[in-house]
Every structure is written in structure tokens, then in C-alpha cells.
Amino acid sequence: MSCLERLLDKICYTPASDCLWFVGDLISRGPDSEAVLRFIKSLKDQATVVLGNHDLHFLALSAGLHQNKTANRLDRLLQAPDLDELTDFVRHLPLAHFDSDLNAAMFHAGLYPGWSLHQGLSLAREVENILRSDQWLDFLAHMYGNTPARWSDQLTGWGRLRFITNALTRMRYCTPDLSLELQFKGLPAAAPAPLKPWFDLNRQSLGNTRLIFGHWSDLGIYNQRTLYGLDGGCVWGRQLAAMHLQSENGNIVTVSCDR
């Protein structure tokens, strides 16, 4: 039984009545990415997913824009008979989600501290729209890179889309002037000055909206007021986590994972 199956069993998941949110990186974080994708695809409207950086990298690999590496553990997926169908499914997934009834938003990496929630959701749609268009291959070809590092409303073209993508799927730390720093991955206590976790720089942008994010396995399970980090480092043999969205206290349930 996989970690995901054990977690769903532990939370007494009922397919007919429950909706699952997935915080991204469905792909390349375990030994059976194709089974995960097929399962989530089969859930249809009962699943809400946001794209992570590894999911976007998969799209580039499936398009032949990058060479697959053994560490990706994607040989079977990239040779799957339904690869085109799975690729199409992934590139039509959103990069952000907000549910006003649950007062909860979900981004893979988080909400850039220079944006309001409304702006973050709107900018996510810019990337979603191009991924779903006939320009999606051009976007993937220009997606990689760490510049521009700081947001400006005047950004245009591939640089604008690259920044939005980096902020939504790769961000952990920013400098005080809100420039992204995309290299350091460790814990905040070990971060070199003047780096700060993105969520310590502009909490007012969130208000009382709960924000669920993943991506940061070194940070682990994070639960601070309205912020919920759910990357428990399952890929490294630690935990896979689920949060009960209808619980005011953000009840988080975990299972142990084998590396």
C-alpha cells in the first residue's frame, strides 16, 4: 500500500462525498508518478490540484525540451501509453486555488509578499492561460531561470511569466526588498542574512484567509495561525500530510513514509 493510500485510509476518505486538495508536485516525488496522476485524474471534480515546479518540469520533459535524468524517476511515465493524455491533464491544471466558503487559498510555494491574494490569483491565471494555449511549448522553453528576481507591474513577456511561475512554484526566501532568492532551501534559523521566509515579510496581504502551501520539505509541517505548510518530506522518508479543511483548527494528519 502506498503512502497516499495509507493516508487516505487514515483520514477515512470517502470518494462519493469528499473532495481532495493536492498542493502540487504530484510528479517525480515518489516511485509511481503515473499511478498518482491516473488516480487524481480519475477523481475529476472531486480533486483540486495546483501545479508545482516538478509538475512543470515534467511538461518540459514530455515535450522533449529537457533530457530526463535517473533521479527524476520518470522513465515509466515518459514511456506510458497514455502520456499524451496525462500531459494534457497536467497542463490544464491551475497554479492557484481559492475557496471563499472555506476561506482557504492554495499555492504550491506560497503567496509572493508583494502581492495581495487577489493579485496572486489573477497573475496565476496569466500562466494558466498560456499553458492551456497553443503557446505552451514556447512558455516552457522560456520558463527556466532566476531572473527577474523582483516583481514590477511593468514586467512583460517571458520575464513576467517566469517571475510569476517562480514565485508560485519555487519561492522560499526573499530579501527585504522582496527579491526572490531561489538557491537556499534550509531552515529559517540557518538562513544567511538578510534572507527571510516569504511568509514573514507581508502577512497583511493574507488577512484572515487560510493559506495552504507545500514545496518546502526542509521546513516540514508548518502550522502558524492562518499558514499551513504541508510538505512533510515524504520523498525523503519522513511524512505525508493531510489537513481537514473544514476544521477551524486545521487538523493535520500524517503517515510515515519509506524513502
VOBA-1610 file (N, C-alpha, C; in pm, whole numbers, padded with zeros to 5 digits, always signed):
BEGIN
Met+00084-00119+00000Met+00000+00000+00000Met+00088+00125+00000Ser+00062+00219-00088Ser+00142+00340-00097Ser+00116+00434+00020Cys+00205+00532+00036Cys+00186+00632+00142Cys+00055+00706+00123Leu+00023+00741-00002Leu-00101+00812-00029Leu-00222+00725+00008Glu-00219+00599-00027Glu-00330+00510+00007Glu-00344+00497+00157Arg-00231+00487+00230Arg-00239+00476+00376Arg-00293+00604+00439Leu-00255+00719+00382Leu-00305+00846+00435Leu-00455+00859+00411Leu-00501+00824+00291Leu-00643+00831+00262Leu-00723+00735+00350Asp-00665+00620+00379Asp-00730+00526+00469Asp-00736+00583+00610Lys-00631+00649+00653Lys-00626+00705+00789Lys-00728+00816+00810Ile-00753+00896+00706Ile-00849+01005+00720Ile-00991+00961+00682Cys-01008+00830+00658Cys-01140+00773+00623Cys-01200+00841+00500Tyr-01115+00856+00399Tyr-01157+00921+00275Tyr-01272+00845+00211Thr-01377+00921+00174Thr-01495+00865+00108Thr-01510+00930-00029Pro-01480+00857-00137Pro-01480+00918-00270Pro-01612+00985-00308Ala-01722+00930-00265Ala-01852+00982-00307Ala-01883+01119-00247Ser-01822+01152-00133Ser-01860+01276-00065Ser-01744+01369-00035Asp-01621+01323-00044Asp-01506+01405-00007Asp-01437+01462-00130Cys-01387+01583-00115Cys-01304+01646-00218Cys-01162+01659-00165Leu-01066+01618-00244Leu-00925+01624-00204Leu-00856+01741-00272Trp-00780+01818-00194Trp-00692+01921-00249Trp-00550+01868-00251Phe-00479+01890-00361Phe-00339+01848-00373Phe-00254+01972-00398Val-00148+01987-00318Val-00072+02112-00318Val+00045+02111-00417Gly+00040+02020-00513Gly+00139+02020-00620Gly+00254+01924-00599Asp+00340+01915-00701Asp+00446+01815-00708Asp+00387+01675-00697Leu+00293+01648-00784Leu+00238+01513-00796Leu+00340+01419-00858Ile+00433+01478-00933Ile+00521+01403-01021Ile+00665+01409-00970Ser+00736+01296-00981Ser+00879+01288-00952Ser+00913+01292-00804Arg+00813+01285-00718Arg+00837+01285-00574Arg+00815+01148-00513Gly+00794+01046-00596Gly+00775+00910-00549Gly+00801+00812-00662Pro+00787+00684-00635Pro+00826+00582-00734Pro+00721+00555-00841Asp+00601+00610-00829Asp+00493+00570-00919Asp+00411+00691-00960Ser+00477+00789-01026Ser+00410+00913-01063Ser+00291+00889-01155Glu+00303+00791-01244Glu+00194+00767-01338Glu+00068+00719-01266Ala+00084+00637-01161Ala-00032+00590-01086Ala-00098+00706-01009Val-00015+00795-00954Val-00069+00911-00883Val-00150+00998-00980Leu-00093+01026-01097Leu-00163+01108-01195Leu-00295+01044-01238Arg-00291+00915-01266Arg-00413+00848-01312Arg-00520+00848-01203Phe-00478+00829-01078Phe-00573+00832-00968Phe-00638+00969-00956Ile-00557+01074-00955Ile-00611+01209-00937Ile-00697+01248-01057Lys-00654+01211-01176Lys-00733+01237-01296Lys-00869+01169-01287Ser-00872+01049-01230Ser-00998+00974-01219Ser-01097+01039-01123Leu-01046+01125-01032Leu-01134+01189-00934Leu-01217+01300-00995Lys-01176+01353-01109Lys-01248+01458-01181Lys-01275+01577-01087Asp-01402+01614-01069Asp-01435+01732-00990Asp-01415+01712-00840Gln-01384+01590-00799Gln-01361+01562-00657Gln-01217+01587-00616Ala-01136+01640-00707Ala-00996+01674-00677Ala-00969+01818-00721Thr-00897+01890-00639Thr-00848+02024-00671Thr-00697+02020-00660Val-00629+02061-00765Val-00483+02049-00772Val-00423+02182-00814Val-00309+02219-00754Val-00229+02329-00809Val-00094+02272-00854Leu-00041+02330-00959Leu+00084+02281-01016Leu+00204+02318-00931Gly+00298+02224-00920Gly+00426+02250-00855Gly+00538+02255-00958Asn+00657+02292-00912Asn+00771+02304-01004Asn+00808+02171-01069His+00793+02061-00998His+00824+01931-01058His+00721+01892-01164Asp+00598+01933-01146Asp+00495+01906-01246Asp+00524+01985-01374Leu+00567+02110-01359Leu+00603+02190-01476Leu+00726+02133-01546His+00822+02084-01468His+00940+02023-01529His+00902+01898-01608Phe+00808+01822-01556Phe+00758+01706-01631Phe+00704+01747-01767Leu+00630+01858-01772Leu+00577+01903-01901Leu+00690+01932-01999Ala+00798+01994-01950Ala+00912+02022-02036Ala+00980+01893-02082Leu+00988+01795-01992Leu+01047+01666-02029Leu+00961+01594-02133Ser+00831+01593-02111Ser+00742+01523-02203Ser+00742+01587-02341Ala+00772+01718-02345Ala+00779+01789-02473Ala+00915+01778-02540Gly+01010+01712-02473Gly+01143+01695-02529Gly+01231+01817-02517Leu+01194+01911-02429Leu+01271+02034-02413Leu+01387+02017-02316His+01384+01913-02236His+01493+01881-02145His+01515+01731-02147Gln+01633+01689-02108Gln+01665+01547-02105Gln+01631+01489-01968Asn+01562+01378-01966Asn+01527+01313-01840Asn+01652+01258-01771Lys+01652+01264-01639Lys+01761+01209-01558Lys+01707+01099-01468Thr+01793+01005-01433Thr+01751+00892-01349Thr+01689+00940-01219Ala+01742+01048-01162Ala+01693+01098-01034Ala+01548+01143-01041Asn+01499+01172-01162Asn+01359+01215-01176Asn+01261+01099-01154Arg+01308+00977-01173Arg+01223+00857-01158Arg+01100+00865-01249Leu+01121+00909-01371Leu+01009+00930-01461Leu+01015+00845-01588Asp+01103+00747-01592Asp+01116+00667-01713Asp+00983+00602-01753Arg+00915+00542-01657Arg+00789+00472-01689Arg+00682+00572-01733Leu+00674+00685-01664Leu+00573+00785-01701Leu+00597+00837-01842Leu+00722+00867-01873Leu+00753+00924-02005Leu+00739+00822-02118Gln+00729+00694-02082Gln+00706+00589-02181Gln+00565+00532-02174Ala+00480+00594-02093Ala+00344+00543-02071Ala+00261+00554-02197Pro+00174+00457-02223Pro+00089+00463-02343Pro-00007+00581-02342Asp-00041+00630-02223Asp-00132+00744-02212Asp-00059+00873-02179Leu+00070+00883-02219Leu+00150+01001-02187Leu+00085+01129-02240Asp+00038+01128-02363Asp-00021+01249-02420Asp-00143+01292-02340Glu-00222+01197-02299Glu-00342+01228-02221Glu-00306+01284-02083Leu-00204+01225-02019Leu-00161+01272-01888Leu-00096+01410-01897Thr-00018+01431-02003Thr+00042+01562-02024Thr-00065+01669-02041Asp-00165+01640-02120Asp-00275+01733-02142Asp-00348+01762-02012Phe-00366+01661-01930Phe-00431+01679-01800Phe-00350+01774-01712Val-00219+01753-01707Val-00134+01834-01619Val-00130+01979-01667Arg-00116+02002-01795Arg-00101+02141-01840Arg-00230+02220-01831His-00341+02156-01804His-00467+02227-01783His-00500+02247-01634Leu-00408+02208-01547Leu-00430+02230-01404Leu-00396+02375-01368Pro-00457+02429-01262Pro-00429+02567-01220Pro-00301+02578-01140Leu-00256+02702-01119Leu-00142+02729-01032Leu-00185+02786-00897Ala-00313+02815-00883Ala-00364+02871-00758Ala-00511+02834-00745His-00556+02830-00620His-00697+02799-00595His-00744+02874-00472Phe-00866+02925-00478Phe-00926+02994-00363Phe-01070+02949-00349Asp-01110+02918-00226Asp-01247+02879-00194Asp-01299+02972-00087Ser-01392+03060-00125Ser-01442+03158-00028Ser-01524+03092+00082Asp-01594+02984+00052Asp-01673+02916+00154Asp-01585+02858+00264Leu-01468+02806+00224Leu-01374+02750+00322Leu-01274+02855+00372Asn-01277+02975+00312Asn-01182+03080+00346Asn-01039+03028+00337Ala-01009+02962+00225Ala-00878+02897+00210Ala-00827+02915+00068Ala-00697+02945+00058Ala-00629+02955-00070Ala-00515+02854-00072Met-00480+02809-00192Met-00373+02711-00204Met-00280+02750-00319Phe-00150+02757-00288Phe-00043+02779-00385Phe+00066+02677-00355His+00137+02631-00457His+00240+02531-00430His+00348+02585-00338Ala+00406+02700-00370Ala+00515+02754-00289Ala+00469+02859-00190Gly+00365+02932-00224Gly+00316+03036-00135Gly+00270+03157-00213Leu+00240+03265-00140Leu+00194+03390-00200Leu+00306+03492-00188Tyr+00355+03539-00301Tyr+00462+03639-00302Tyr+00424+03758-00215Pro+00512+03802-00125Pro+00474+03906-00028Pro+00448+04043-00088Gly+00480+04064-00215Gly+00447+04189-00281Gly+00309+04190-00345Trp+00236+04080-00333Trp+00104+04068-00395Trp-00005+04054-00290Ser-00123+04106-00321Ser-00242+04071-00246Ser-00288+03933-00291Leu-00380+03874-00215Leu-00434+03745-00255Leu-00503+03756-00391His-00580+03861-00410His-00650+03879-00537His-00550+03889-00652Gln-00441+03964-00631Gln-00341+03979-00737Gln-00272+03846-00766Gly-00240+03771-00661Gly-00176+03641-00681Gly-00263+03547-00763Leu-00392+03546-00735Leu-00484+03460-00810Leu-00494+03507-00955Ser-00498+03638-00975Ser-00508+03692-01110Ser-00383+03663-01192Leu-00265+03679-01131Leu-00140+03654-01203Leu-00123+03505-01233Ala-00170+03420-01142Ala-00165+03276-01168Ala-00241+03243-01296Arg-00352+03313-01318Arg-00432+03287-01438Arg-00357+03322-01566Glu-00266+03420-01559Glu-00187+03454-01678Glu-00104+03334-01723Val-00041+03266-01628Val+00039+03148-01661Val-00051+03033-01703Glu-00162+03014-01631Glu-00256+02907-01667Glu-00304+02923-01810Asn-00337+03046-01847Asn-00392+03070-01982Asn-00292+03035-02091Ile-00165+03068-02069Ile-00068+03037-02175Ile-00035+02888-02178Leu-00038+02822-02062Leu-00016+02677-02060Leu-00126+02603-02135Arg-00245+02660-02134Arg-00359+02596-02199Arg-00375+02639-02345Ser-00286+02725-02390Ser-00294+02777-02527Ser-00196+02705-02619Asp-00196+02744-02746Asp-00101+02683-02840Asp+00039+02740-02825Gln+00061+02828-02725Gln+00194+02881-02696Gln+00260+02808-02578Trp+00202+02698-02535Trp+00252+02634-02413Trp+00396+02585-02428Leu+00433+02538-02546Leu+00571+02492-02565Leu+00669+02609-02561Asp+00630+02722-02616Asp+00715+02841-02609Asp+00734+02884-02464Phe+00626+02880-02388Phe+00636+02916-02246Phe+00735+02825-02174Leu+00722+02694-02194Leu+00812+02600-02127Leu+00957+02622-02167Ala+00979+02660-02291Ala+01116+02684-02338Ala+01177+02807-02272His+01093+02902-02226His+01141+03024-02162His+01118+03025-02011Met+01073+02914-01955Met+01032+02910-01814Met+01150+02911-01718Tyr+01263+02853-01756Tyr+01373+02831-01662Tyr+01457+02957-01644Gly+01504+02974-01519Gly+01589+03087-01488Gly+01543+03159-01363Asn+01633+03235-01302Asn+01605+03303-01175Asn+01581+03453-01190Thr+01576+03500-01312Thr+01553+03643-01334Thr+01426+03662-01417Pro+01356+03775-01395Pro+01383+03880-01297Pro+01358+03832-01154Ala+01429+03890-01059Ala+01418+03847-00921Ala+01313+03925-00841Arg+01276+04041-00892Arg+01182+04126-00817Arg+01064+04163-00904Trp+00947+04165-00844Trp+00825+04194-00919Trp+00811+04342-00949Ser+00759+04370-01068Ser+00716+04502-01108Ser+00592+04484-01194Asp+00494+04569-01174Asp+00375+04563-01258Asp+00409+04590-01405Gln+00525+04649-01429Gln+00565+04681-01566Gln+00633+04564-01638Leu+00658+04454-01567Leu+00718+04338-01633Leu+00627+04289-01745Thr+00689+04246-01854Thr+00613+04197-01968Thr+00677+04069-02022Gly+00607+04005-02112Gly+00663+03893-02187Gly+00703+03774-02102Trp+00807+03703-02150Trp+00850+03581-02082Trp+00905+03611-01943Gly+00969+03727-01923Gly+01020+03762-01791Gly+00909+03773-01689Arg+00799+03833-01728Arg+00683+03845-01638Arg+00629+03706-01601Leu+00609+03622-01702Leu+00556+03488-01677Leu+00655+03404-01597Arg+00785+03422-01621Arg+00885+03346-01545Arg+00882+03387-01398Phe+00873+03515-01370Phe+00867+03558-01231Phe+00743+03501-01161Ile+00628+03512-01225Ile+00506+03459-01165Ile+00521+03311-01135Thr+00575+03236-01231Thr+00594+03092-01212Thr+00690+03063-01098Asn+00801+03135-01092Asn+00898+03114-00983Asn+00836+03146-00848Ala+00761+03255-00840Ala+00700+03293-00713Ala+00598+03190-00667Leu+00521+03136-00758Leu+00415+03044-00721Leu+00464+02902-00698Thr+00576+02864-00761Thr+00616+02723-00755Thr+00755+02697-00698Arg+00840+02801-00681Arg+00977+02778-00636Arg+01017+02858-00513Met+00941+02956-00477Met+00977+03052-00372Met+00987+02988-00234Arg+01091+03027-00161Arg+01103+03001-00018Arg+01143+03128+00056Tyr+01246+03193+00005Tyr+01301+03311+00072Tyr+01297+03433-00020Cys+01288+03550+00046Cys+01302+03678-00022Cys+01396+03767+00059Thr+01452+03866-00007Thr+01528+03970+00062Thr+01431+04079+00108Pro+01474+04170+00194Pro+01382+04274+00243Pro+01320+04360+00134Asp+01386+04372+00018Asp+01325+04449-00091Asp+01234+04362-00178Leu+01204+04241-00129Leu+01111+04147-00192Leu+01164+04085-00321Ser+01297+04075-00330Ser+01357+03998-00439Ser+01356+03849-00401Leu+01323+03764-00497Leu+01327+03620-00473Leu+01471+03573-00461Glu+01497+03484-00363Glu+01625+03415-00353Glu+01594+03267-00363Leu+01632+03206-00474Leu+01584+03073-00507Leu+01685+02962-00485Gln+01798+02991-00422Gln+01901+02890-00404Gln+01896+02823-00267Phe+01883+02901-00161Phe+01888+02845-00026Phe+01757+02775+00007Lys+01766+02652+00060Lys+01648+02571+00087Lys+01631+02535+00235Gly+01730+02571+00319Gly+01731+02522+00456Gly+01631+02592+00546Leu+01644+02564+00675Leu+01553+02619+00775Leu+01580+02767+00798Pro+01477+02843+00838Pro+01495+02986+00860Pro+01606+03020+00959Ala+01627+02937+01061Ala+01730+02966+01160Ala+01870+02964+01099Ala+01885+02894+00988Ala+02016+02884+00924Ala+02029+02974+00802Ala+01927+03052+00773Ala+01928+03134+00652Ala+02029+03248+00665Pro+02111+03269+00564Pro+02205+03382+00569Pro+02131+03515+00560Ala+02180+03614+00634Ala+02122+03748+00628Ala+02138+03804+00487Pro+02043+03879+00438Pro+01922+03927+00506Pro+01798+03846+00467Leu+01813+03721+00428Leu+01700+03643+00378Leu+01595+03619+00486Lys+01469+03626+00444Lys+01355+03597+00531Lys+01260+03503+00458Pro+01194+03410+00530Pro+01090+03331+00464Pro+00984+03425+00405Trp+00932+03388+00292Trp+00834+03474+00223Trp+00720+03514+00315Phe+00679+03422+00403Phe+00561+03449+00486Phe+00589+03542+00604Asp+00715+03576+00626Asp+00748+03670+00733Asp+00757+03815+00684Leu+00735+03837+00557Leu+00759+03970+00501Leu+00634+04055+00479Asn+00520+03995+00461Asn+00399+04076+00442Asn+00275+03993+00475Arg+00254+03967+00601Arg+00139+03886+00640Arg+00008+03959+00618Gln+00011+04093+00612Gln-00112+04167+00593Gln-00179+04134+00460Ser-00099+04088+00363Ser-00156+04058+00232Ser-00254+03943+00237Leu-00244+03861+00340Leu-00332+03745+00353Leu-00459+03776+00431Gly-00453+03875+00519Gly-00568+03898+00606Gly-00594+03776+00692Asn-00720+03734+00697Asn-00757+03616+00775Asn-00777+03493+00689Thr-00743+03503+00562Thr-00757+03388+00473Thr-00653+03283+00507Arg-00694+03160+00518Arg-00600+03050+00540Arg-00526+03020+00410Leu-00397+02999+00420Leu-00317+02969+00302Leu-00247+02837+00322Ile-00268+02746+00227Ile-00207+02613+00229Ile-00099+02611+00122Phe+00020+02564+00161Phe+00130+02555+00065Phe+00210+02428+00090Gly+00297+02395-00005Gly+00384+02278+00007Gly+00526+02318-00023His+00593+02243-00108His+00722+02278-00169His+00841+02271-00076Trp+00828+02313+00050Trp+00942+02337+00138Trp+00960+02219+00233Ser+01022+02113+00185Ser+01034+01992+00265Ser+01124+02011+00386Asp+01226+02097+00376Asp+01313+02122+00492Asp+01236+02189+00605Leu+01140+02272+00570Leu+01057+02338+00672Leu+00967+02238+00741Gly+00920+02138+00667Gly+00834+02035+00724Gly+00693+02087+00748Ile+00619+02017+00832Ile+00482+02057+00864Ile+00485+02189+00940Tyr+00412+02287+00887Tyr+00415+02423+00944Tyr+00272+02467+00969Asn+00243+02507+01091Asn+00108+02548+01129Asn+00118+02669+01219Gln+00102+02787+01160Gln+00112+02912+01234Gln-00005+03003+01198Arg-00101+03009+01287Arg-00220+03092+01269Arg-00294+03056+01141Thr-00279+03131+01033Thr-00352+03101+00910Thr-00264+03039+00802Leu-00141+03002+00835Leu-00048+02945+00739Leu-00027+02797+00766Tyr-00040+02716+00662Tyr-00028+02571+00677Tyr+00066+02517+00569Gly+00186+02482+00608Gly+00281+02417+00518Gly+00269+02267+00534Leu+00243+02198+00423Leu+00209+02055+00433Leu+00310+01962+00366Asp+00428+02014+00330Asp+00530+01925+00275Asp+00608+01864+00391Gly+00571+01743+00426Gly+00636+01674+00537Gly+00761+01598+00497Gly+00806+01613+00373Gly+00928+01546+00329Gly+00911+01398+00304Cys+00794+01359+00253Cys+00771+01217+00225Cys+00876+01161+00130Val+00916+01242+00032Val+01015+01196-00066Val+01147+01161+00000Trp+01174+01218+00118Trp+01298+01192+00191Trp+01277+01091+00304Gly+01161+01024+00305Gly+01137+00921+00405Gly+01079+00973+00534Arg+01015+01091+00530Arg+00959+01147+00652Arg+00806+01128+00656Gln+00728+01229+00623Gln+00583+01220+00640Gln+00508+01270+00517Leu+00389+01213+00498Leu+00291+01266+00403Leu+00175+01317+00486Ala+00128+01437+00455Ala+00032+01505+00542Ala-00097+01539+00470Ala-00205+01543+00548Ala-00335+01592+00501Ala-00391+01685+00607Met-00466+01783+00562Met-00529+01880+00652Met-00679+01875+00629His-00754+01879+00739His-00900+01881+00729His-00945+02026+00709Leu-00985+02059+00587Leu-01013+02198+00553Leu-01135+02254+00623Gln-01226+02169+00665Gln-01346+02217+00732Gln-01327+02230+00883Ser-01209+02199+00930Ser-01177+02215+01072Ser-01116+02352+01095Glu-01170+02429+01189Glu-01118+02563+01217Glu-00974+02558+01267Asn-00937+02450+01332Asn-00803+02439+01389Asn-00702+02380+01291Gly-00744+02353+01169Gly-00652+02298+01071Gly-00595+02164+01113Asn-00681+02072+01151Asn-00638+01941+01197Asn-00553+01872+01090Ile-00426+01846+01123Ile-00332+01786+01028Ile-00304+01641+01068Val-00314+01551+00972Val-00294+01408+00993Val-00175+01366+00906Thr-00089+01279+00959Thr+00028+01235+00883Thr+00042+01084+00887Val+00115+01032+00790Val+00162+00894+00793Val+00311+00896+00765Ser+00381+00797+00815Ser+00524+00785+00791Ser+00549+00728+00652Cys+00660+00769+00592Cys+00693+00726+00456Cys+00829+00656+00456Asp+00841+00560+00366Asp+00971+00498+00340Asp+01035+00575+00227Arg+01167+00593+00235Arg+01235+00668+00130Arg+01242+00582+00006
//
